[in-house]
């Protein structure tokens, strides 16, 4: 294991290590010609994990519904949080840290999400068999052992299976893995939005029925229903907005419960609460959050 493994996990002094970074980008369209958000963050393992998860919440669509199972609205990202978190943990844990001029990256496109890390697949696991049951062959054994003890990582080679299972439970297409000789990529396909499907169906119907006056009017004047902005539940929301929603629903919720709900570190929640000016009022057990007006 590279000598900077322990520092990668816990150190706040990351300056000697220029590879303790994460590149984040939201590209316009399906290629890298133009981006609408481009960031580079630095930090240890947990800092990068929190930053990556916050970026997913910022740029992926969120949906919600009321159920009989909870008093709070059940919400989920278009790509399962569990799958994204597991894939990012794997990327951070199994990368080749000795490649100091390369960094892990997250790229969000219109049609997919890609996580890339400078690494290799174990020779015991051919890329074409990566979805099949296999043992664990961690590249950074000490780091993997520390994460296993902290319950962030399993030691049975079940990570890929859990990613696939989370996607199937939500009805999302299985992700794919590939290696280009330098980077390992995991790619999640983004589901097609319902309003985009409806618009495509409308265009298809118009092509098939050119004499249909109503459809021609819709084509020439614009279909109002399709041009209306998507429901707020389908719009990507920032981590700040998500925190505000949770606190408004439950003003007495604990910081660690907010962190668990959003799959981020408690330290991240504390930092965002401070930035938002949200303070705790009253007793530690019976008080509540005060949101500034």
C-alpha positions as CSV (number, residue, x, y, z in Angstrom):
1,X,0.0,0.0,0.0
2,X,1.3,3.5,-0.7
3,X,2.8,5.2,2.3
4,X,0.2,8.0,2.2
5,X,-2.7,5.7,2.8
6,X,-3.2,6.6,6.5
7,X,-2.9,10.3,5.7
8,X,-5.5,9.9,2.9
9,X,-8.0,8.6,5.4
10,X,-7.6,11.0,8.3
11,X,-5.1,13.8,7.8
12,X,-6.0,17.4,7.6
13,X,-2.6,18.2,6.2
14,X,-3.1,17.1,2.6
15,X,-0.7,19.6,1.0
16,X,2.2,17.2,0.5
17,X,-0.1,15.0,-1.6
18,X,-1.3,16.6,-4.8
19,X,-3.4,13.6,-5.6
20,X,-5.8,14.1,-2.7
21,X,-8.2,15.7,-5.0
22,X,-11.6,15.1,-6.7
23,X,-12.6,16.6,-10.0
24,X,-16.3,17.4,-10.4
25,X,-18.1,18.5,-13.6
26,X,-21.6,18.8,-14.9
27,X,-21.3,18.7,-18.7
28,X,-23.9,20.1,-21.1
29,X,-25.1,17.3,-23.4
30,X,-23.4,14.0,-23.7
31,X,-19.7,15.0,-24.2
32,X,-17.0,17.1,-22.6
33,X,-17.2,20.1,-25.0
34,X,-19.0,22.4,-22.6
35,X,-19.6,22.3,-18.9
36,X,-22.1,24.2,-16.7
37,X,-20.3,23.4,-13.4
38,X,-16.7,22.6,-12.9
39,X,-15.0,22.1,-9.5
40,X,-11.9,20.7,-8.0
41,X,-11.9,19.8,-4.2
42,X,-9.1,18.8,-1.9
43,X,-9.1,16.8,1.3
44,X,-8.8,13.4,2.9
45,X,-11.0,10.4,2.2
46,X,-14.1,11.6,4.1
47,X,-13.8,15.2,2.8
48,X,-13.8,13.9,-0.8
49,X,-16.6,11.5,-0.2
50,X,-18.8,14.2,1.3
51,X,-18.0,16.6,-1.6
52,X,-18.8,13.9,-4.2
53,X,-22.2,13.0,-2.6
54,X,-23.1,16.7,-2.3
55,X,-22.3,17.1,-6.0
56,X,-24.7,14.3,-6.9
57,X,-27.5,15.9,-4.9
58,X,-26.8,19.2,-6.6
59,X,-27.0,17.9,-10.2
60,X,-29.2,14.8,-10.2
61,X,-33.0,15.0,-10.2
62,X,-34.9,14.3,-7.0
63,X,-38.4,12.9,-6.7
64,X,-40.6,12.4,-3.6
65,X,-43.9,10.9,-2.6
66,X,-46.0,10.5,0.5
67,X,-46.4,7.0,1.7
68,X,-48.0,5.2,4.7
69,X,-44.6,4.0,5.9
70,X,-43.4,7.4,7.3
71,X,-44.6,10.8,8.4
72,X,-42.0,12.4,6.1
73,X,-42.0,12.4,2.4
74,X,-39.9,9.6,0.9
75,X,-37.4,11.1,-1.5
76,X,-34.8,9.5,-3.9
77,X,-32.3,10.6,-6.5
78,X,-32.8,9.3,-10.0
79,X,-29.7,7.1,-9.5
80,X,-29.8,5.4,-6.1
81,X,-27.8,7.1,-3.4
82,X,-26.6,3.8,-2.0
83,X,-25.2,2.8,-5.4
84,X,-23.5,6.2,-6.0
85,X,-22.0,6.1,-2.5
86,X,-20.7,2.6,-2.8
87,X,-19.1,3.3,-6.2
88,X,-17.4,6.5,-4.9
89,X,-16.1,4.7,-1.8
90,X,-14.7,1.9,-4.0
91,X,-13.1,4.5,-6.3
92,X,-11.4,6.3,-3.3
93,X,-10.3,3.1,-1.6
94,X,-9.0,1.1,-4.6
95,X,-7.3,3.8,-6.7
96,X,-3.5,3.6,-7.3
97,X,-2.4,6.4,-5.0
98,X,1.2,6.2,-6.3
99,X,-0.1,7.8,-9.5
100,X,0.2,11.2,-8.0
101,X,-0.4,13.2,-11.2
102,X,-3.9,11.7,-11.7
103,X,-7.1,12.3,-9.8
104,X,-10.5,10.7,-9.3
105,X,-13.3,12.4,-11.2
106,X,-17.1,12.5,-11.3
107,X,-18.7,13.6,-14.6
108,X,-22.5,14.2,-14.9
109,X,-23.9,14.3,-18.4
110,X,-27.4,14.6,-19.7
111,X,-27.7,10.8,-20.2
112,X,-25.2,9.3,-17.7
113,X,-23.0,9.6,-14.6
114,X,-19.4,8.4,-14.7
115,X,-17.0,7.9,-11.8
116,X,-13.4,7.3,-12.9
117,X,-10.4,6.4,-10.8
118,X,-6.7,5.8,-11.7
119,X,-6.6,2.1,-11.0
120,X,-6.8,-1.4,-12.3
121,X,-9.0,-4.4,-12.0
122,X,-7.5,-7.3,-10.0
123,X,-6.0,-9.8,-12.4
124,X,-8.2,-12.4,-10.7
125,X,-11.4,-10.6,-11.9
126,X,-11.6,-10.2,-15.7
127,X,-13.6,-7.1,-16.7
128,X,-16.1,-9.1,-18.6
129,X,-16.9,-11.1,-15.3
130,X,-17.0,-8.2,-12.9
131,X,-20.7,-8.6,-12.2
132,X,-20.3,-12.2,-11.3
133,X,-19.7,-13.3,-7.7
134,X,-16.0,-12.9,-6.7
135,X,-13.7,-12.6,-3.7
136,X,-12.2,-9.3,-2.4
137,X,-8.8,-8.3,-3.8
138,X,-8.2,-4.7,-2.4
139,X,-5.4,-2.8,-4.0
140,X,-4.8,-0.8,-0.7
141,X,-5.2,-3.4,1.9
142,X,-4.6,-1.3,5.0
143,X,-7.0,1.4,3.8
144,X,-9.6,-1.3,3.0
145,X,-9.2,-2.8,6.4
146,X,-9.7,0.5,8.2
147,X,-12.8,1.2,6.2
148,X,-14.1,-2.3,6.9
149,X,-13.7,-1.7,10.6
150,X,-15.6,1.6,10.3
151,X,-18.4,-0.3,8.4
152,X,-18.0,1.8,5.3
153,X,-16.7,-1.1,3.3
154,X,-17.3,-4.9,3.2
155,X,-14.5,-7.4,2.9
156,X,-16.3,-10.0,0.8
157,X,-16.1,-8.5,-2.7
158,X,-19.9,-7.7,-2.5
159,X,-19.6,-4.0,-3.4
160,X,-20.5,-4.4,-7.1
161,X,-23.4,-6.7,-6.2
162,X,-24.8,-4.1,-3.8
163,X,-24.5,-1.4,-6.4
164,X,-26.5,-3.5,-8.9
165,X,-29.0,-4.5,-6.3
166,X,-29.7,-0.9,-5.3
167,X,-30.3,0.0,-9.0
168,X,-32.6,-2.9,-9.6
169,X,-34.6,-2.1,-6.5
170,X,-35.3,1.4,-7.9
171,X,-35.9,0.2,-11.4
172,X,-32.7,1.8,-12.8
173,X,-30.6,0.1,-15.5
174,X,-27.6,-1.8,-14.3
175,X,-24.3,0.2,-14.3
176,X,-21.4,-0.8,-16.5
177,X,-17.7,-1.0,-15.7
178,X,-14.7,-0.6,-18.1
179,X,-11.0,0.0,-18.0
180,X,-9.1,2.0,-20.6
181,X,-5.6,1.1,-19.5
182,X,-5.3,4.0,-17.0
183,X,-8.7,4.5,-15.4
184,X,-11.5,2.3,-14.1
185,X,-14.9,3.7,-15.0
186,X,-18.3,2.9,-13.6
187,X,-21.2,4.4,-15.6
188,X,-24.8,4.9,-14.4
189,X,-27.3,5.6,-17.1
190,X,-29.7,8.4,-16.1
191,X,-33.4,7.5,-16.5
192,X,-35.3,9.4,-19.3
193,X,-37.6,12.0,-17.8
194,X,-41.3,11.4,-18.3
195,X,-41.9,14.8,-19.9
196,X,-39.1,14.1,-22.4
197,X,-40.7,10.8,-23.3
198,X,-44.1,12.5,-23.8
199,X,-42.5,15.1,-26.1
200,X,-40.8,12.4,-28.2
201,X,-44.2,10.5,-28.4
202,X,-45.9,13.7,-29.6
203,X,-43.3,14.3,-32.3
204,X,-43.7,10.7,-33.4
205,X,-47.5,11.0,-33.6
206,X,-47.3,14.2,-35.6
207,X,-45.0,12.5,-38.1
208,X,-47.4,9.6,-38.4
209,X,-50.5,11.8,-38.6
210,X,-49.6,14.9,-40.6
211,X,-53.3,15.6,-41.4
212,X,-54.3,15.7,-37.8
213,X,-55.2,19.4,-37.3
214,X,-55.0,19.3,-33.5
215,X,-51.5,17.8,-33.6
216,X,-50.3,20.3,-36.2
217,X,-51.6,23.1,-34.0
218,X,-49.6,21.7,-31.1
219,X,-46.5,21.5,-33.2
220,X,-46.8,25.0,-34.6
221,X,-47.9,26.8,-31.4
222,X,-46.1,24.7,-28.9
223,X,-47.6,22.2,-26.5
224,X,-48.2,24.1,-23.3
225,X,-48.1,21.1,-21.1
226,X,-44.7,20.0,-22.4
227,X,-43.3,23.5,-22.1
228,X,-44.3,23.9,-18.5
229,X,-41.3,23.6,-16.1
230,X,-40.9,20.2,-14.5
231,X,-42.4,19.6,-11.1
232,X,-40.2,20.9,-8.3
233,X,-39.6,17.3,-7.1
234,X,-37.9,16.6,-10.3
235,X,-35.5,19.5,-10.2
236,X,-32.0,19.0,-8.9
237,X,-31.6,20.6,-5.5
238,X,-28.6,21.7,-3.6
239,X,-27.6,20.2,-0.3
240,X,-28.6,23.4,1.4
241,X,-32.1,23.2,0.1
242,X,-32.4,19.5,1.2
243,X,-31.3,20.4,4.7
244,X,-33.9,23.2,4.9
245,X,-36.6,20.8,3.7
246,X,-35.7,18.2,6.3
247,X,-35.6,20.7,9.2
248,X,-38.9,22.3,8.2
249,X,-40.4,18.8,8.2
250,X,-38.9,18.0,11.6
251,X,-37.5,21.1,13.5
252,X,-36.1,18.9,16.3
253,X,-34.2,16.4,14.2
254,X,-30.6,15.7,15.2
255,X,-27.5,16.6,13.1
256,X,-26.5,13.0,12.8
257,X,-30.0,12.0,11.5
258,X,-29.9,14.8,8.9
259,X,-26.5,13.4,7.8
260,X,-27.8,9.9,7.6
261,X,-30.8,11.0,5.6
262,X,-28.5,12.7,3.1
263,X,-25.7,10.1,3.1
264,X,-23.1,12.7,4.1
265,X,-20.8,13.2,7.1
266,X,-22.0,14.9,10.2
267,X,-19.2,17.5,9.8
268,X,-20.7,18.5,6.4
269,X,-24.1,19.1,8.0
270,X,-22.5,21.2,10.8
271,X,-20.7,23.3,8.2
272,X,-23.8,23.9,6.1
273,X,-26.0,24.7,9.1
274,X,-23.5,27.4,10.0
275,X,-23.4,28.8,6.5
276,X,-27.2,28.9,6.4
277,X,-27.4,30.7,9.8
278,X,-29.5,27.9,11.3
279,X,-29.1,27.6,15.1
280,X,-30.3,25.3,17.8
281,X,-32.5,26.9,20.4
282,X,-33.4,25.5,23.8
283,X,-32.4,22.3,25.6
284,X,-30.2,19.7,23.8
285,X,-33.1,17.2,24.0
286,X,-36.2,19.3,23.8
287,X,-35.1,22.3,21.7
288,X,-35.5,22.9,18.0
289,X,-33.8,24.5,15.0
290,X,-34.3,28.2,14.3
291,X,-34.3,29.1,10.6
292,X,-33.4,32.8,9.9
293,X,-36.1,34.8,8.1
